[in-house]
Amino acid sequence: MSVTAGAAAGRGAGVLQWFVAPVPRARLAAFRLLVYAFIPLEVLWIRASVIPHSYVPELYRPTWLARAVQLPPLSVGVATALQWAILALVVAALAAVFLGRLQRTTGWLLAATFWVWMLNSMGFGYVSHDHLAMMVAVTVLPTAGVATLHDRTASEAAGWALRCVQIAVVATYFGSAVLKTLRAGSPAAWANSAVFVWAIMRRGSDLVRWTLEVPLLLRVGQWGLLAIEFAAPAVLWLRGRWLYLAIATFCGFHLLTFAALGIHFLPTVVCWAAFLPLERWRTLDVGSGSQHWRPTDSEPLAQGVTGGEPPAHPVHPRAGRDRG
Amino acid sequence: MPSPSALPERLSRRSLTWRLSCVLACVTVLIAAQFVDTDDYFPLGSLSQYGAPKDLNGSVRSVYLEARFAGENAPRGLGLSHRSTGVARGEIEGQLGRFVDDPSLLQAIADAYAELRPDRPQPQVLYLRRSVQQLRDGRVIGAPHILTLAEWTVQR
């Protein structure tokens, strides 16, 4: 192999490795706790529409996947049973994280029931796009097998699962900016239009209705939104305080839209945690003497926080074994 | 704190292949959905919330439901929410054409209201309406213009 071909192959392998950059399994376990603990909020509040939907089966307009698996409209009894099943599986999946057992089984069962719930919820003429990352998260989390909060072993399977969630999070914003551009013909055509006026007139809170008198301010806001949406993929390569600043910016934006329009985007906000070194929560214990975590030479490299390149370690003895 | 393991757990070539294939397939569908502009491929559909530009000199349209109750001459607003009518406003707007083509679909909303709100007065006639508010240079001008999109006398 020539030097050039060898270098190209090395770059290709590097790109592939980026998708599976190892992270501590403890990070995945902590992210599982976060996502699974959030699901009751989904079925009881954010997407609680499934049981009410069973009173209007005539209005069922299933999306492609629901049609493909021939998912029918649900009766009140079935929808209620499904809700209880999801809540029970959440308890089981959370317990599985703490016990270090049956994580794949509980994770897949929870994912399957949650998919049915969400396909129904989105099957009545309105699809909200704040669930892309959450649906990816519940689907990929079981693939990583057993992970406990005390296990600092770096894992490519855990790294891939979290990377998928990260990609879904940034795709939510970048894809939205692309669609705005496609619909309007150019970024400027969208940003200079009256979208915020329209949104505030339809569902604006008293907190922001005054802005209808200041259309220029709303246009500036539209430019700002479009800019951060287009810039979102950069977050995949940010590190340290710049990463935290980016996360705070996006979460701050959602706080603003919640106050202004009642739109919270919480499922996506929760998934921003996939960028964080969640395994560090243990170092923040009172009395631990250390508020700041620093990677050591032997510390598994962390996606999105401490570095992206995989360590040049020998293959772990358990490599390739399915665990769970 | 337990010391981190020095040996990262690697994926086999097969595990790596299916994982990367899944990413590629999903990203492809998501990109295609933006160009086709469809949300049919949930959760990989178009990310269309507030995606359409609005003309600064155009209009703001909003759909709502009104109902006439027994003993009342004038119709009044009937809130569209999952707890009251089984579907929310966005869902009605998402299949507005069906209601315009077939106003009898409003019967489903009346039936849902009867089951979900049995303790409240029940509507005799439902009106699906749209308010249209004109903009000039991004500012609202004048009173809203009201259109009736569908009307249905409730069957009991």
Chai-1 contact restraints between the chains, C-beta under 6 A:
chainA,res_idxA,chainB,res_idxB,connection_type,confidence,min_distance_angstrom,max_distance_angstrom,comment,restraint_id
A,F19,B,L20,contact,1.0,0.0,6.0,A-B,restraint_1
A,V20,B,L11,contact,1.0,0.0,6.0,A-B,restraint_2
A,P22,B,P8,contact,1.0,0.0,6.0,A-B,restraint_3
A,S49,B,H82,contact,1.0,0.0,6.0,A-B,restraint_4
A,P52,B,H82,contact,1.0,0.0,6.0,A-B,restraint_5
A,P52,B,G86,contact,1.0,0.0,6.0,A-B,restraint_6
A,Y55,B,G86,contact,1.0,0.0,6.0,A-B,restraint_7
A,Y55,B,A112,contact,1.0,0.0,6.0,A-B,restraint_8
A,Y55,B,E115,contact,1.0,0.0,6.0,A-B,restraint_9
A,V56,B,G86,contact,1.0,0.0,6.0,A-B,restraint_10
A,V56,B,V87,contact,1.0,0.0,6.0,A-B,restraint_11
A,V56,B,A108,contact,1.0,0.0,6.0,A-B,restraint_12
A,V56,B,A112,contact,1.0,0.0,6.0,A-B,restraint_13
A,E58,B,A108,contact,1.0,0.0,6.0,A-B,restraint_14
A,L59,B,V87,contact,1.0,0.0,6.0,A-B,restraint_15
A,L59,B,A108,contact,1.0,0.0,6.0,A-B,restraint_16
A,R61,B,Q95,contact,1.0,0.0,6.0,A-B,restraint_17
A,T63,B,D40,contact,1.0,0.0,6.0,A-B,restraint_18
A,T63,B,F42,contact,1.0,0.0,6.0,A-B,restraint_19
A,W64,B,D40,contact,1.0,0.0,6.0,A-B,restraint_20
A,W64,B,Y41,contact,1.0,0.0,6.0,A-B,restraint_21
A,M122,B,F42,contact,1.0,0.0,6.0,A-B,restraint_22
A,F124,B,V87,contact,1.0,0.0,6.0,A-B,restraint_23
A,F124,B,E91,contact,1.0,0.0,6.0,A-B,restraint_24
A,G125,B,E91,contact,1.0,0.0,6.0,A-B,restraint_25
A,G125,B,G94,contact,1.0,0.0,6.0,A-B,restraint_26
A,G125,B,Q95,contact,1.0,0.0,6.0,A-B,restraint_27
A,Y126,B,G90,contact,1.0,0.0,6.0,A-B,restraint_28
A,Y126,B,E91,contact,1.0,0.0,6.0,A-B,restraint_29
A,Y126,B,G94,contact,1.0,0.0,6.0,A-B,restraint_30
A,V127,B,D39,contact,1.0,0.0,6.0,A-B,restraint_31
A,V127,B,F42,contact,1.0,0.0,6.0,A-B,restraint_32
A,V127,B,G45,contact,1.0,0.0,6.0,A-B,restraint_33
A,H129,B,L47,contact,1.0,0.0,6.0,A-B,restraint_34
A,H129,B,Q49,contact,1.0,0.0,6.0,A-B,restraint_35
A,H131,B,P43,contact,1.0,0.0,6.0,A-B,restraint_36
A,L132,B,P43,contact,1.0,0.0,6.0,A-B,restraint_37
A,M135,B,P43,contact,1.0,0.0,6.0,A-B,restraint_38
A,R152,B,P2,contact,1.0,0.0,6.0,A-B,restraint_39
A,R152,B,P4,contact,1.0,0.0,6.0,A-B,restraint_40
A,T153,B,S5,contact,1.0,0.0,6.0,A-B,restraint_41
A,A154,B,P8,contact,1.0,0.0,6.0,A-B,restraint_42
A,S155,B,E9,contact,1.0,0.0,6.0,A-B,restraint_43
A,E156,B,R10,contact,1.0,0.0,6.0,A-B,restraint_44
A,E156,B,L11,contact,1.0,0.0,6.0,A-B,restraint_45
A,A157,B,L11,contact,1.0,0.0,6.0,A-B,restraint_46
A,W160,B,R19,contact,1.0,0.0,6.0,A-B,restraint_47
A,G175,B,Q34,contact,1.0,0.0,6.0,A-B,restraint_48
A,G175,B,L47,contact,1.0,0.0,6.0,A-B,restraint_49
A,S176,B,L47,contact,1.0,0.0,6.0,A-B,restraint_50
A,V178,B,Q34,contact,1.0,0.0,6.0,A-B,restraint_51
A,L179,B,Q34,contact,1.0,0.0,6.0,A-B,restraint_52
A,L179,B,S46,contact,1.0,0.0,6.0,A-B,restraint_53
A,L179,B,L47,contact,1.0,0.0,6.0,A-B,restraint_54
A,L179,B,S48,contact,1.0,0.0,6.0,A-B,restraint_55
A,L179,B,G51,contact,1.0,0.0,6.0,A-B,restraint_56
A,K180,B,G51,contact,1.0,0.0,6.0,A-B,restraint_57
A,R183,B,G51,contact,1.0,0.0,6.0,A-B,restraint_58
A,R183,B,A52,contact,1.0,0.0,6.0,A-B,restraint_59
A,A184,B,P53,contact,1.0,0.0,6.0,A-B,restraint_60
A,A189,B,P53,contact,1.0,0.0,6.0,A-B,restraint_61
A,W190,B,P53,contact,1.0,0.0,6.0,A-B,restraint_62
A,S193,B,P53,contact,1.0,0.0,6.0,A-B,restraint_63
A,S193,B,K54,contact,1.0,0.0,6.0,A-B,restraint_64
A,A194,B,K54,contact,1.0,0.0,6.0,A-B,restraint_65
A,A194,B,L56,contact,1.0,0.0,6.0,A-B,restraint_66
A,A194,B,L135,contact,1.0,0.0,6.0,A-B,restraint_67
A,A194,B,G138,contact,1.0,0.0,6.0,A-B,restraint_68
A,V195,B,Y50,contact,1.0,0.0,6.0,A-B,restraint_69
A,V195,B,K54,contact,1.0,0.0,6.0,A-B,restraint_70
A,V197,B,G138,contact,1.0,0.0,6.0,A-B,restraint_71
A,W198,B,K54,contact,1.0,0.0,6.0,A-B,restraint_72
A,W198,B,V60,contact,1.0,0.0,6.0,A-B,restraint_73
A,M201,B,V60,contact,1.0,0.0,6.0,A-B,restraint_74
A,R202,B,S62,contact,1.0,0.0,6.0,A-B,restraint_75
A,P215,B,G138,contact,1.0,0.0,6.0,A-B,restraint_76
A,S298,B,A6,contact,1.0,0.0,6.0,A-B,restraint_77
A,E299,B,P4,contact,1.0,0.0,6.0,A-B,restraint_78
A,P300,B,P4,contact,1.0,0.0,6.0,A-B,restraint_79
A,P300,B,P8,contact,1.0,0.0,6.0,A-B,restraint_80
A,H313,B,L7,contact,1.0,0.0,6.0,A-B,restraint_81
A,H313,B,P8,contact,1.0,0.0,6.0,A-B,restraint_82
A,V315,B,R10,contact,1.0,0.0,6.0,A-B,restraint_83
A,H316,B,L7,contact,1.0,0.0,6.0,A-B,restraint_84
A,H316,B,P8,contact,1.0,0.0,6.0,A-B,restraint_85
A,H316,B,E9,contact,1.0,0.0,6.0,A-B,restraint_86
A,H316,B,R10,contact,1.0,0.0,6.0,A-B,restraint_87
A,R318,B,E9,contact,1.0,0.0,6.0,A-B,restraint_88
A,A319,B,E9,contact,1.0,0.0,6.0,A-B,restraint_89
A,A319,B,R10,contact,1.0,0.0,6.0,A-B,restraint_90
A,G320,B,S12,contact,1.0,0.0,6.0,A-B,restraint_91
